């Protein structure tokens, strides 16, 4: 809903007091969003640097790609094809792209998946720095991420969990 892909079943998503589901408002709202998801949008035929520059050019920005790659520890891979990256490196590439386009609202869906401990520390660092500059970060995660002064919203399970064989054995429901 926050990315604008679906409408809320109740209530509204507002940006500066305006409903983002209104067409003109949504266009302006999405210009404020940067997001990281499990679908990484990495162009495998591009180099690592070109993957960041592509989005930077679309934003009309320049000279941010290399510093972003350096911060994320990917500078030595800048000229390599993205298809050679590990999953953790691909996630770092997504985060470098987020830094290069520099939008005020970050929507991060499972941003620490595939990152090693150093990668998670980098993620926590860039989140803290973004927030210090007045940025907003919304994170959906199953893995712990340290965010100072975070507000948490824990959602109930969306669907009831199906009973497993272990559950039946524990309850004594299995007559085997």
PLY file of the C-alpha trace (Angstrom):
ply
format ascii 1.0
element vertex 176
property float x
property float y
property float z
element edge 175
property int vertex1
property int vertex2
end_header
0.00 0.00 0.00
2.74 2.46 0.87
4.36 1.88 -2.52
1.01 2.56 -4.17
0.60 -0.91 -5.68
-2.66 -1.55 -3.84
-5.32 0.53 -2.14
-5.91 0.24 1.60
-9.04 -1.72 2.55
-9.79 1.00 5.09
-8.31 4.41 5.71
-6.03 6.44 3.49
-2.35 6.80 2.70
-1.60 10.51 2.73
1.43 12.44 1.53
1.48 16.06 2.67
-2.21 15.69 3.48
-3.21 14.36 0.05
-4.52 10.88 -0.78
-1.86 9.07 -2.83
-4.49 7.06 -4.71
-5.42 10.21 -6.66
-3.56 10.06 -9.99
-1.77 13.42 -9.92
-0.88 12.98 -6.26
0.47 9.46 -6.80
2.86 10.66 -9.51
4.31 13.28 -7.15
4.39 10.85 -4.22
6.33 8.16 -6.07
9.05 10.70 -6.88
9.77 10.74 -3.14
10.12 6.95 -2.86
13.15 4.75 -3.05
12.66 1.06 -2.39
14.49 -2.19 -2.00
12.65 -5.45 -2.47
13.40 -9.11 -3.04
13.06 -8.46 -6.79
16.28 -6.57 -7.26
15.90 -5.13 -10.81
19.61 -5.74 -11.40
20.42 -5.73 -15.12
22.75 -8.71 -15.47
24.30 -7.54 -18.77
25.25 -4.17 -17.25
28.32 -3.66 -15.13
27.87 -3.03 -11.44
28.56 0.68 -12.00
26.16 0.88 -14.96
23.40 -0.63 -12.81
23.64 2.32 -10.44
24.28 4.93 -13.13
21.20 3.83 -15.06
18.92 4.85 -12.20
20.98 7.92 -11.44
20.59 9.16 -15.05
16.84 8.53 -14.92
16.77 10.77 -11.85
18.73 13.52 -13.57
21.47 13.16 -10.99
25.16 12.49 -11.49
28.42 11.71 -9.73
26.76 9.71 -6.94
27.18 6.18 -8.30
30.83 5.61 -7.49
30.67 7.03 -3.94
27.59 4.86 -3.30
29.39 1.75 -4.58
32.43 2.61 -2.44
30.30 3.02 0.67
28.66 -0.34 0.02
32.04 -2.04 -0.52
31.54 -2.72 -4.24
34.05 -0.33 -5.80
36.45 -3.14 -6.82
33.57 -4.80 -8.72
32.42 -1.64 -10.51
33.55 -2.84 -13.96
32.36 -6.45 -13.52
29.12 -7.68 -15.05
26.32 -7.82 -12.50
25.58 -11.45 -13.37
28.78 -12.37 -11.48
27.53 -11.00 -8.15
26.58 -13.11 -5.17
23.17 -12.55 -3.57
24.73 -10.42 -0.83
26.56 -8.31 -3.41
23.33 -7.88 -5.37
21.64 -6.60 -2.20
24.53 -4.18 -1.63
24.08 -3.03 -5.24
20.41 -2.32 -4.56
21.39 -0.29 -1.51
24.03 1.62 -3.52
21.33 2.48 -6.07
19.11 3.71 -3.24
21.93 5.96 -2.02
22.68 7.31 -5.50
19.11 8.34 -6.30
18.75 9.91 -2.86
15.00 10.00 -2.33
13.55 11.11 1.02
11.32 8.09 1.74
12.81 4.60 1.73
10.58 1.51 1.63
12.74 -1.50 2.47
11.29 -4.98 2.10
13.55 -7.54 3.79
16.65 -5.40 3.19
19.00 -7.58 5.24
18.20 -10.84 3.44
21.42 -12.25 1.90
23.65 -9.74 3.71
26.50 -10.93 5.90
27.14 -9.33 9.31
29.22 -6.52 7.78
26.50 -5.89 5.20
23.87 -5.63 7.94
26.07 -3.12 9.80
26.37 -1.07 6.59
22.58 -1.23 6.16
22.08 -0.01 9.72
24.61 2.78 9.11
22.98 4.06 5.90
19.55 3.95 7.55
20.86 6.00 10.50
22.53 8.52 8.17
19.40 8.85 6.03
17.31 9.50 9.13
19.83 12.08 10.43
19.27 14.02 7.19
15.50 13.99 7.81
14.74 10.95 5.67
11.99 8.47 6.43
12.69 4.73 6.46
9.99 2.07 6.56
11.28 -1.48 6.94
9.42 -4.77 6.64
11.62 -7.52 8.02
11.75 -10.86 9.76
15.41 -10.38 10.70
16.65 -8.01 13.39
17.96 -4.63 12.25
19.17 -2.08 14.79
17.43 1.26 14.20
17.66 3.90 16.89
14.31 5.25 18.13
12.38 3.00 15.75
8.62 2.65 15.97
7.46 -0.94 15.56
4.25 -2.26 14.13
3.89 -5.98 14.60
1.19 -7.43 12.40
-0.78 -10.55 13.24
-0.34 -13.51 10.90
-2.16 -12.80 7.65
-3.38 -16.34 7.23
-3.92 -18.94 9.92
-0.98 -21.30 10.05
-1.80 -24.81 8.93
-1.33 -27.53 11.46
1.76 -29.62 10.83
2.44 -33.23 11.75
4.56 -31.98 14.67
1.62 -29.90 15.92
-0.70 -32.91 15.73
1.80 -35.10 17.59
2.24 -32.43 20.26
-1.53 -32.17 20.74
-2.11 -35.90 20.58
-4.35 -35.57 17.49
-2.42 -38.17 15.52
-3.62 -41.72 15.76
-0.81 -43.50 14.02
0 1
1 2
2 3
3 4
4 5
5 6
6 7
7 8
8 9
9 10
10 11
11 12
12 13
13 14
14 15
15 16
16 17
17 18
18 19
19 20
20 21
21 22
22 23
23 24
24 25
25 26
26 27
27 28
28 29
29 30
30 31
31 32
32 33
33 34
34 35
35 36
36 37
37 38
38 39
39 40
40 41
41 42
42 43
43 44
44 45
45 46
46 47
47 48
48 49
49 50
50 51
51 52
52 53
53 54
54 55
55 56
56 57
57 58
58 59
59 60
60 61
61 62
62 63
63 64
64 65
65 66
66 67
67 68
68 69
69 70
70 71
71 72
72 73
73 74
74 75
75 76
76 77
77 78
78 79
79 80
80 81
81 82
82 83
83 84
84 85
85 86
86 87
87 88
88 89
89 90
90 91
91 92
92 93
93 94
94 95
95 96
96 97
97 98
98 99
99 100
100 101
101 102
102 103
103 104
104 105
105 106
106 107
107 108
108 109
109 110
110 111
111 112
112 113
113 114
114 115
115 116
116 117
117 118
118 119
119 120
120 121
121 122
122 123
123 124
124 125
125 126
126 127
127 128
128 129
129 130
130 131
131 132
132 133
133 134
134 135
135 136
136 137
137 138
138 139
139 140
140 141
141 142
142 143
143 144
144 145
145 146
146 147
147 148
148 149
149 150
150 151
151 152
152 153
153 154
154 155
155 156
156 157
157 158
158 159
159 160
160 161
161 162
162 163
163 164
164 165
165 166
166 167
167 168
168 169
169 170
170 171
171 172
172 173
173 174
174 175
